[in-house]
Amino acid sequence: MDFVAGCMGGAAGVLVGHPFDTVKVRLQVQCVDRPLYRGTFHCFQSIIRQETAFGLYKGIGSPMMGLTFINAIVFGVQGNTMRLLGHDTPMNQFLAGAAAGAIQCVICCPMELAKTRMQMQGTGEKKSSKKMYKNSADCLARIYKREGLRGINRGMVTTLIRETPGFGVYFLAYDVLTRSLGCEPDDRYLIPKLLFAGGMAGIASWLSTYPVDVIKSRLQADGVGGVNQYSSIADCVRQSVRREGCMVFTRGLTSTLLRAFPVNAATFATVTLVLMYARGPEQVPQDCESAQPSHRAQIQQQVQPSSL
C-alpha cells in the first residue's frame, strides 16, 4: 500500500511541479547571445502567450512513465539499505538515500533526456510546424535508433553526480527536521510539520546539487538541432563559464526552488491521504518514524533531478 500511495503522491507532485521544471530547463539551456527570456516570470508569461498553457506541460509523459519504476527503486533500495545498516541515524539516512539515488539513475537519466528534448521542442511556437518527436516514447526510440544505448544514456554521469548526494541530502535533511520539529503521535500539527519538513528538505537537496543539474540539462539538450556544441562534461563547464561566468550555475534556480516546496508538499499530502483511506483512522500516522519512509519513497526529478 505504501508503494501505491507513493506512486499516487509522485503523480500529484509531477502535475504540480512540471510547469516550473519546463521553465527551469528553458532558462538553463537558452542561448546567452540571443536570450528568449529575461527571467523566471517572463519565461512563464512567454510560454503561455506563445505556446498556450499546454506549453508548460511539454514532456510530462516521460516523468509520468518513469514514475512507477523510480518510486519502486527508491522505496525498495532506501528501505532495504536502512534495514542492512540497522540503526535509524541521520548518517544512515544519508547513506540509504544516496544508494537509492544512485540506483534509480538507470530509469531517471533516459526519462529526463526525453523530458528535456520534449520541453525544448517548438520553443516559442503556439503550434509547431514540424515536430521532431511525437511523444516521449517516440523521442527515446528515435534517439536509440540514431545513437544506440549511449545516446539514450546521455548525461548519465552528471545524473549520478546529482542524484547520489541529492537524495542523501534530502533524507538527511528530512530526518533532522522531523526530529527537530518534535513530531509526536498526538500532535495536532503533525501533518503540517511533516509537509514543512519535506518541502524544506527538497529545497536543501536542490541547493546542494543545482550546478550539476545545469550542466546535465545542457548536455541532454545538446544536439537537438543536429549540431553538438559540447564534447564532454568538462568542455560544457568550460564553455558555459567562459561565456556566461559563474552565475551560469544559478540559471533557472528561482523556478526550481518555487517548484521544490509545493511538489514535495503535494506528494506527501497525497501519500498521507491514501494511507489514511487504506488503513483507517486508527492507524495513521502512528509516529514520525512510520510516516517518514512513505514520504521518502516517492520523492523523484527530480526533475528532478529527480526527481526531487
N, C-alpha and C positions, 0 to 999 in steps of 0.2 A: 504493500500500500504506500510505503514511503517513496518507492520508485515512481508509481503512478502520480502521486502528489507532486513529486519533484519535476516530472515532465510537464504537468499542467502549470506549475508555477513558472517553469522555464519558458513555456509558451507565452504566458502573460507578460513576462519580462521582455521577450523579443518584440511583442506587439507594442509595448510602451516605449521601448528604447531604440527601435530600429531607425526612426527618423533622425534621431541625434547621431546615430552611427553613420548614416548617409552623409550628413553634414560634416562630420569628422573626417571621413575619407576624402570628400571633395576638397576640403581645406588642406589636408595633408599632401595631396598629390598635384594640386593646381600649379601651373607654370608661374614662376615668380616674375618673369618678364612681362607676361600678359595675364595678370590675375583676374579671374572672373568674379571673385567675391572679396569684399573688404573685411569681413569678419563673420562670426557665427550667425548673428541675427540677419545680416544682409544675405548670407547664404540660404537661410531658411526662406526668406522672402522671395529670393530669386528663383529657387527651385519650385516653390508653389506657383509663382507667377508664370514661369516659363514652361514648367512640366506638369502642372497641377499638383494637388496634394499626393497623388499616387506616385509622383517622382520621389517622394521621401521614403517610399516603401520598395524602391527598386532593390532587387537582390534578396528580398526577405525569404524567398523559397529555400535558399541554401541553409541559413541557420535553422529554419523550421525542420528541414530534412535531417540535419545532423543532430538535432536536439535530443532525440531519444538515445542515440548512441553515446553522446557526450555525457548525458546525465547518468547513464548506466555505468560508464567507465569511472567518472568522478566519484559517484556514490560507492561503487564496489571497491575501488582502489583505496580511497580515503578510509573507509570503514575497516577493511582488512589490514591496512597498514597500522591503524591505531590499535587494533587487536594484537598485532605482532609486537608493537612497541610496548604494550602492556600498561602504560601509565598515561593518564589524560593530563599532560602538562603543556604549557604554551609552546615549548620547543618541539615536542612530539606532534602538536597540531601543525606546526610549520613544516616539519618533515613529511607528514602524511599528505598535506596539501600540495607540497612540491612534487611528490611522487604522482599524485593524481593529475596534476597539471602537465607533467612531462608525458605521461602515457596517453592522455586524451588528445595530444597534438596530432596523432595519426589521423583522427577524424577532423579536428579543428582546422588544420592547415589547408586541405583541399576545400573545405567548406568556406573558409574565409577568402580563399582565392576566387572562387566562383562569386561570392558576395561582392567582393571588390570590383571584379570585372563588370558585373551587372549594374552596380551603382554608378560606374563611370560611363556606361553606355548611354548615348543620347543626351549627354550633358548640354543643358541649355535649350533643348528642343521639346516642345509640347508633344509632338508625335514624331518619333524618329523615322526618317525617310528610308533608312536602311539599317536594320538591326543585325548585328553580328551574331548574337545569341538569342535564341527563343526563350530560354529559361535557364535556371541554374544547372540542371542536369545536362542540357544541350551544351552549355558552356564547358563543363568538365569533359564531356565527350569529345568536343572539338579540340580542346587543349591536349587531351590524351592522344588523339589521332595525329596531331602535329608534332608533339614534343615527347610523348610517352609518359612513363611514370615520373620522370624528372620534372616534366612540365607541370603536372598536377600537384607536385610537392614543392613548387616554387615558394620560397620563403620559409621552408621548414626549420632551418637553423635559427632564424630570428624568432619564429613562433616558439621554439623550445626555450630560447633565452628569455622570452617574455613570459610564457606561461608557467615555467617551473618556479621561479621566485615569486611570480604574481599570485599564484594560488597559495603558495606558502605564506606570503604576507597577509592574504585575505583570511585564511584560517587562524593565523596567529592574532591578527587584529580583532577578529570576531570573538575569539576566546577571551582575550584580555578585556575587551569592552563589556562582554556579558558578565564577567566576574566583577569588574569594577562597578557596574551599574547595580549590582546586588539583586539579581533576579531571584525571587522567592516564589514558591508554588502558590501562595495566597496573595501575591502582589497583584492589585487590580490593574497596574500599569505594566504587567509582564509583556504583553504583546507589543505595545508601543516601544518598550525598551529593546526588545529583540529586533524590531524593524529598524530602529535607530542604529543599533549596533551593526546590522547587516549593511545598511546604507553607507555608514562611515567606513566600514571595513572595505567596501567596494571602492570608495574614493581613495583610501590609503593604498590599495592594491594597484590602481591605475597610476597613481603618482609615482610609485616605486619603479614602474617599468615603461612609462609612457614614451621616452625617447626611442626605445627599441620598437615600439608599435609604429612610430612614424616611418622608420626605415623599412619595416615589414610591409606597410601599405605601399610604399613607393616601389619596392621590389616586385610586389604582386601586381601592381598596376602597370609596371614597365612592359612595353611591347604590345600594348593594346592597339596602337596604330600601325603595328608591323615593324617598328624600329625599337631596338633595345638600347636604352640610354646607359644602363649600369652593367658592369661586368661582374661585380661581386658586392658583398656587404660592405667591405672596406671602401670600394670605389663609390658606392652610393653615399656613404657617410662623408667621404672626402668632397665629392661634388656638391652635396647639399650644404655643407658648412662653408665651402668656398663661395658659393653663390648667394647664400641667404644668411650666413652667420649662425651662431649657436642658438638663436631664437627659433630656428627651424624645428628644433625638437619640442617646441610647445605648440606647433600648428594643430588646431582642432582641439586643444586641451579644454577650452571652455565648454564646448558641446559634449565632450566626453564626461566631464565632471557633472554637468547638468543631467546627463543620462544615467550616471552611475547610481545616484541615490534612489530615484524613482524605480529604476529597473530592479534593484535589489529589494526595495520595499514591495513592489508588485509581486515579485517572485515569491517572497516569503509569506506575504498575506494570502496568496492563493494556496500555497502549501498548507498553511495553518488551517484555512477553511476546509480544504479537502480532508485533512486528517481529523478535524473536528466532526465532520459529517460522517466519516467512515467509522471512527472509533466510538463515537457517542460522547456526550458531555462529561461523563465521569472519568475519561481517560486523557483529556487534553489540557495543555501540555503539563505533564506532571512535574517537571523540573527543567532547569536551563540545560542540563546535560542532555536530556532526551530531546529537547527542541532543537539544539544546535545541529546535529548531524543531518536532520531532514532539510534544514535550510542550506547547509553547505553543499549537500549533494547536487542541487540544481543550479549552482552558480556557473556561468559559462562565458563569451565573446564576444568578449567577451564581447564579442566583439568584437567582447570581445571583443583581450583579446582577449573572451574568451569570453566569449566567454564571459568574463566578469563584467 
